[in-house]
Amino acid sequence: MQSHVLAAGYSTTGWVVGYTIGGVIVLVVVALVVPILLLARSIGNEAPKINAGLTDAVHNTAPLAALRTTIEHATIIIGGLQRGRARLGG
């Protein structure tokens, strides 16, 4: 009598194959998901450093907002200098 045949005459080979395929699929999924989770953890660990760098960048570039005002004042000064030069004949 075969080991995969029950007393009622039913074969368990299909169940064994099914469980084996299911186990292999689970192992493949785990093998694909674990590296993704490790990468996500690595990115999560770097996030505070990135945020600190961006905060510093905002602080360091804040004076650039006043650049337009500086350009406007410089334009007015240059205009005054040009008018003064023209009056002096230069």
C-alpha positions as CSV (number, residue, x, y, z in Angstrom):
1,M,0.0,0.0,0.0
2,Q,1.3,3.5,-0.9
3,S,2.0,6.0,1.9
4,H,0.0,8.7,0.2
5,V,-3.2,6.7,-0.1
6,L,-5.7,6.8,2.8
7,A,-7.9,3.9,3.8
8,A,-10.9,5.4,1.8
9,G,-8.8,5.4,-1.4
10,Y,-8.1,9.2,-1.5
11,S,-4.6,10.4,-2.4
12,T,-2.9,13.1,-0.2
13,T,-0.3,13.9,-3.0
14,G,-2.3,17.0,-4.0
15,W,-2.2,18.4,-0.5
16,V,1.5,17.7,-0.1
17,V,2.2,19.5,-3.5
18,G,-0.1,22.3,-2.5
19,Y,1.6,22.9,0.8
20,T,5.0,22.7,-0.7
21,I,4.1,25.3,-3.4
22,G,2.5,27.5,-0.8
23,G,5.6,27.3,1.4
24,V,7.9,28.2,-1.5
25,I,5.7,31.2,-2.4
26,V,5.8,32.4,1.3
27,L,9.6,32.1,1.3
28,V,9.9,34.0,-2.0
29,V,7.6,36.8,-0.7
30,V,9.6,37.0,2.6
31,A,12.8,37.1,0.6
32,L,11.5,40.1,-1.5
33,V,9.9,42.0,1.4
34,V,12.7,41.8,3.9
35,P,15.2,43.9,1.8
36,I,12.5,46.5,1.2
37,L,11.8,46.8,4.9
38,L,15.5,47.1,5.7
39,L,15.8,49.9,3.1
40,A,12.8,51.6,4.5
41,R,14.4,51.4,8.0
42,S,17.6,52.9,6.7
43,I,15.8,55.8,5.0
44,G,13.9,56.3,8.3
45,N,17.1,56.5,10.2
46,E,18.5,59.1,7.8
47,A,15.3,61.3,7.8
48,P,16.3,63.3,10.9
49,K,19.7,64.2,9.4
50,I,18.0,65.2,6.1
51,N,15.5,67.3,8.0
52,A,18.2,69.0,10.0
53,G,20.1,69.8,6.7
54,L,17.0,71.3,5.1
55,T,16.3,73.4,8.2
56,D,19.9,74.7,8.1
57,A,19.4,75.5,4.4
58,V,16.2,77.5,5.1
59,H,18.0,79.5,7.8
60,N,21.1,80.1,5.7
61,T,19.2,81.2,2.6
62,A,16.6,83.4,4.4
63,P,18.6,86.6,3.7
64,L,18.1,86.0,0.0
65,A,14.5,87.1,0.4
66,A,15.8,90.6,0.9
67,L,17.9,90.5,-2.3
68,R,15.1,92.1,-4.3
69,T,15.0,95.1,-1.9
70,T,18.8,95.4,-2.2
71,I,18.6,95.3,-6.0
72,E,15.9,98.0,-5.9
73,H,18.0,100.3,-3.7
74,A,21.1,99.7,-5.8
75,T,19.2,100.6,-8.9
76,I,18.0,103.9,-7.3
77,I,21.6,104.7,-6.2
78,I,23.0,103.9,-9.7
79,G,20.3,106.1,-11.2
80,G,21.3,109.0,-8.9
81,L,25.0,108.5,-9.7
82,Q,24.2,108.6,-13.4
83,R,22.2,111.8,-13.0
84,G,25.1,113.4,-11.0
85,R,27.6,112.4,-13.6
86,A,25.4,113.8,-16.4
87,R,25.1,117.2,-14.5
88,L,28.9,117.3,-14.0
89,G,29.3,116.7,-17.7
90,G,30.7,113.2,-17.5
